[in-house]
Amino acid sequence: MSMKETALPDVSVAERLVDLALAIDPKTLPRAVREQAESLLLDVSGLCVAARDTDYIQALVASVDAGGPATAIGHAGRFSAEDAALINGTAAHGEDFDDTYEGGPVHSATVIVPAVLAACERFGRDGQSALAGIVVGTEALCRMSRVVPKAIHKSGFHPTAILGTMAATLAVSVALGLTRRQAVDALGTAGSMASGIIEYLAEGSWTKRLHAGWAAQCGVRAARIGQQGFFSPRTVFEGTHGLYNGFAHRADGDYAALLDGFGTDWTMLSITFKPYATGTMNQPYIDCALRLARRAEAEGFRAEDVVDVLCETAEGYVHRLWEPLASKHRPATEYGAKFSAPFNIAVGFITGAAGLDAFTPRTVRDERILALASKVRYVVDPSNPYPRAYTGHVRFTLSDGRVVEERQPFIRGGVHSPLSREELEAKFHGNTAYGQWNASASAQLLAATRALFDGPVDLEAFRPA
């Protein structure tokens, strides 16, 4: 058939997805799924507070009109639902300390939680509606990333931005109780809103931070448009001119990965909570660097004794973490440093940490860190399992001829080595302290995240006293 004659399916992917999503009852969710949703809410809340006074969030807040019914977490003012979603999503993703799904990779909660909270607060939906929306949206985003793995990134787009727009729209549609037709129309509209190029890699600029917020905002907007009967393409996913063809350059993806077992086999339980405030792919490399730092103390060598650093890596990492290598050796900005494997390895080894304080204007000008980073090189391992798993490898060659190396076969914080609830709460309190909230305010916010799904969506504790 020609493009004009291509037959449309009787039931589209969007229609099948909406049917599965609307069938999910928040009251009958498995306990592990609800607990995961609570953990995602907790993580996002702390991250929003941590970023509230940053230059990029202050710029974003100044760009929108004040006044409205919705909360930007950590801010005293009120905003429209769309603008609150924009600010919260950007803040939660801003320091790259947010959750990630290995199979994608995508960041889920930083898009879904801000969109759902804003919509529920604006329209007076209860905690059970919020729970349903968060679970549906998070599950959908993880699964969407597996339809055509790696292809969206290779095409120059950020999967969290592209797929997040679609998942946030589905999440808000469920949270607001849209009908099947309304939700399908909302998804069709969202496909024309999705955007997010990865040129931020060139100079460490801020736009990646915006991607999660933009996707969250679009989710609120598209659901509201769909609710009003705005006619949109039901073949938005698989169509000849659909989302996957547009951003991944192929429409014949594995839609079973999106649809099969949706609502029974919970992909969202595989989400990783990051232990370090940096890009997802760097996490295992930091673990290797920190172990090498402990060995250095025990075995008596220093950064200055290292003459060569070789890392095995995945081909999919190269254009984000490794090239151009000269700029990765000396990142232009503290944000750009988060996407440099050489810098991450060096800062982890020398400072013994990779939290929010490891990526600052001071550290990216620290000549001792940069000297070690400049010795780091890579070789592609064709058998690397990315994106099914994230691995790390660092091998030091010392001036006396010794070779010391460490490997990490998985990302810590995920299914192979999950963070405990105590560790997640410690991360939360560290983030709120970084955002200048006192212990009392932090405890109130923690309690509010625990209670949100069992009553009205009350975000009073999410704003400064």
N, C-alpha and C positions, 0 to 999 in steps of 0.2 A: 504493500500500500504506500502511496505517497504521504507526505506529512499532512496534507489536507484530508486524506481519506482515512487516517488512523482512527480506528474505532475506540471510543471511550469505554471504560469498564462499567459494568452494571453497578458495582460497589467499589468506590475508590479507597485508596489507602487511608485518606483522611476520615472517610466515613467509618471504616472499620476501626480506626484508632479511637474516634470519638465514642463509638458504641462501647468499646472496652473501658474507656475512661469513665463514662457515665455510669457504668455498672458497679464501680467500686464504692463500697459502703464504708465510711470511716469508722463506724462502730464495730465492724467485724475484721478490721485489719489485724494481721499477726502482731504480737507484742513487739517483736524485733523491728518491724517496719515502723511502728509508731515511735519507738525509742530512737530509731535512726532519724526520723523527722524532728524529734526534740533536739537531738544533737546538732543537726543542721541549723535549726533555729538559734541554738545557743552560739554556735560558731560564728554565724553571720552577725549576730547582735554584737558580740565582742569586737569583731573586725570593724564594724561601722563606727563604734566608739573610738577605736584606735586611730582611725583615719579622719576623724571629724574636723580636726584643726589643720590638716595638711593643706598645702598650697593648691593642689588640684581640686580638692573638695570645696575650699573657699571660693575658688574661681567658678565652680559649677553652681554653688548656691547663689552667687552674685549674678549668674546668668539667667536665673528664672525669677518669676514674679512671686513674691511672698503672699501668703494668705491661702487658706484652703482647709480641707477637713483632714488631711493626712500627715503622718509623722515621718520626718527624716530622723533616723535613730541617732541620738546624741546631740540633737539640735533643738533649741527652744521654740523656734518658729514652726508654723504650719504651712503646708504646701498643697497643691493639687495632687491627686492620686498619681498622675503620670510623673510629675516632677519628684515626688517622694520616692517613687520606684527608681527613677533615674539616679537620684543622689545616693540612695541606699545601695543599689547595685554597684555603682562606681566605687563607693567607699569599701564595700565588702571585698571587692576584687582588687582594690587599688594597690595593696602591698604584696600581692601574689602569695598570700598566706591562707588562701581559702581552699575548700575541698576540691578534689579532682577525681575523675573516673578514668581508670587506666585504659580501658578499651577504646577510648575516644581519640585523643583525650579531650574532655570537656569539663568545665566548672559548672556545677549544677545549682547548688543552693544560692550562690551569689546572684543568680538570675531569678530563680523561682521564688525564693522567700520574699525578696523585696516586692515583686509583682503581686503576690498573693496578699501580703500584709496591707499594701496600699489599697487594693481593690476591696478587701474585706472591711477595712476601716472606713472607706468612703461610702460603702453601700450597706453598712451595718450587718454584715454577715458574721456568724458565730465561729467559735473555735473549731468546731467539727468541720465546717465548710473550709476553713483555712487548712486544717489537717488534710482533707481530701485533695485540695488544690496542690499543696506542697508535695504530697506523695505522688499524685498523678504526674505533675510537671517534672519532678526529679527523675522518676522512672522513665518517662518519655524521653527526656534529654539524653540520659545515658544510652538508651536503646537507639535513638536516632543517630548517635555517633558511630554505630556499628553497621549501618546500612551500606556505606561506601567508606571503609576505614582509610584514614590518612589522606584521602583525595582532596578534601576541602582545604586542608592545610597546604598541600602541594600546589593548589591552584592560587594560593596567595591570600586566602581568607582565614579568619579566626573562627573555628567551629563553634566556640561558645557564643559568639555573636550571631552567627547564622542560625544554628539549630536552637540556640537559646530563645530567639524570638518566637519560634514555633512552639517550643515547649512551654514558655511563659504564657502564650496565648491559650493553649490547652488548659494550663493550670488555672488561669483566671476564669476561663469559661466554666470549668467545673466548680470553682469556688463560688461563682455568682449564680449557679444553677441554670445556665443556658440550656436551651433545647438542642437536640441533635442538629437540626438545620442551622440554628444560630452559631453553634460551635464550629461546624464545618465551614460556614461562611467566614467566621473569624479567622480560621486557619488559612483560608484562601487569601484573605486580606493580608495576613501577617507575612506571607511569602513575598509580597511586594515591599515590605518594610525591612526585611532582613538585610544587614550590611555589616561590614567590618573587615578592612584590609589589614595585613600584618606589617605594613611599612614602618610601624613604630620600631621595628628591630634596627633600622638604619642608624638612629641616633638616640635611642632610649627615650623617645617622646611619650606623651601621656595617653595616647589614644586607646591603647589596649585596655587601660583602666576603665575607659568609658564604655567598652563593648558590653560588659555585663549589665550596666545601668541602662544603656540604650535598648538592649533586648528586653529588659524588665519593663521599661516604659512602653515599648511597642506591644508587649503582651497585654498590658492594661488597655491601651488604645484600640488594638485590633479586636479584643473581646467586646468592648463597648460598641464598636462599629458593627460587628457581627450580630450583636444583640438587637440591633435596630433593623435587621433584615437586608443589610447591604450585600448584594449578590456577588459572590466571589468564586473562583475556580475550585471545584471539589477535587480536581486532580493536581493540586498544588505540589504534592510530593513527587509523583511518578510521571507527570505529564511531559510531553515533548519539550515544553518550555517551562517545566516545573523547577522546583527548588534544587533538587539534586543535579539535574542537567545543567542548571545555571552556575552552581557553585562547585560541583565536583566533576562536571563535564561527562556525566553518564547518568541515565535515568533508570538503568536496569540493576538497581542495587538489591541487597538482601533484605527485602521488606519483612521477611519472616523474623529477622533479628529484632525488628521493631514490634511486631504484632504477636508472635507466638508466645504464649505464656504470660502475656501482659495482665497483671493483676493476680497472678498466682506464683510465677517465678520472679523473685524480686531482685533485679539487677542493682537497684540502689543500695542494697546491703553490701555491695562491693566497693562503695565509694571510699576514697582515702582522705583522711584528715591530715593535713600537712603538719609535720613537726617543725619545719623551717620556713622562714618568711621569704621564699624565693620560688622561681619557676619549678614546675612539677618535675621536669626531667633532671633537674639538678639534685633533687633530694637524695638519691642513692650515692651520688658522688660526694656529697657532704658527709654522709655517714662514713664513707671510706676515708675522707680527709680527717675526720675527727678521730677515727681509730688510729690513723697514722700519727696524729699528734700525740696520742697517748703512748704509742710505741716510741716516738722520738724522745719523750721524757724518760722512758724506761731504758732505752738503748743508747741514749746520748748523742743525738744528732739534732741539728737546727735547720731552719729554712735555708740558711746560707750554705749549708753543706750539700744541698740538692743541686745537681747539675743538669738533670733531665727529668721530665715528668711525661709519661706516656699513658694515655687512656684509651681503652677500647670503647667504642660507642656504636650506636645504631645509625644507619643511613638517614633515618627520619629525624635525627637530632641535628644533623650537620648545619642546615640552613638557619637554625634557630639558636643553637648553643655555640657553634664552632666557627662559622664563617661570616664575614671575613675575619680571619684569625687575628690579624694585627689589631683590629678594633675590639676584639674580645679580650686581648691581652691588656688593653688599656681602655676600659669602657668610658664613654663620654659623660655619662651621668650615673647617679646611684641607681636609678631605675633600670637603665641599660645594663648595669652590672648583674641584675637578677637573671639576665638571659645570656650570661657568659659563663660557660663551664670553667674556663681557667680562673676567673675571678672567684667563683664560688669555692673551688677547691682551695685556692690560696687563702681566702679570708677564713674559711673553716679551719684550715691547718694552723694559721698564725694566731687567730683570736680565740679559737676553741669554741666558737659559737656561730650561729647563722640566724639569729632572731632579727627583730626590727632594727636593732642598733648596728647590725653588721653591714647594712647597705645605706650609707650616708655620704654626704659630700666629703667628710673626713676620710672615710675608708677608701673611697675611689681615688684619693690623692695620696694614699699612704704608699710610699715608695718601697717599703719592705714587702707589702702585699703584692704590689705590681711587679716587683722583681721576680717573685716566685711565679706569679701568673704568666709572666713572659716565657717561662721555661716549659709551659704545658703545651703538649701537642696531642694529636689523636690519630687513631687508625680505625677505619670502619670494620666492624665484625659482621660479615654477611649472615651469620647465624643468629644475630641478636633478635630476641622475641618481640621487640617493640612492634605494635602498641599493646600486645597482650600482657606484657610485663615491662616494668621499668627497671633497668639495671645500672650498676655503677662499677667502675674499675679505675684504680689509680696506682701507677707503678713509679716509685721514686728510684732514681739511680743517684747514689751519693758519691762525693768526691773521692772517698777511699775505695770505691769499687763495689760497695755493698748495694744490693737491690732489695727494696722492701715494697710490698704491694698489698692491696686490699681489694676484695671484691664484694659486691652487694647484689644478690640475685633478684631483689624485689624492693619496692618502695615501702619504707616504714610508715605506719599509720593506716595501711590498707589491710586486706584480708590475711596476709601472711604474718603481719605483726601489728595488729590494731592498737590504737591508743585507747587506754582505759577511760572510763567516765571521769575518774579523778584527774587524769592527764588533760582531758578536754576542758575540764573546769579550771585547771591551773593555767592553761593557755588562755581561756576566756578572761580570767582575772588579770593575767599579764597584759592582755590587750586593752582592757578597760583602764588599767593603771597607766599604760602608755598614752591613752587618750585623756589623762588627767581627771578620771573619776575616782572619788574616794571609795574606801572599802564598803561603806554603807550603801552608796548608790549602786555599786557593783553587785552587792548581795541582793538588793531589791530587783535589779534587772535579771539576775539569775533566777530568782523566785518567779518573776513574771514569765520567763520563758518556759518554766516548768508547768505553769498553770494555764497558758494561753489556749490550749486545745480543749479545755474543759469548761469554758464559759464564753463570755463575750470577748471579742478582740479588743482588749483594752491596752493601749500602748502608752499609758501615762508614765510608767516606769522606764520607758524607752527614751524619754526626754529628760533633760536636766531638771533638777528640783528647783 
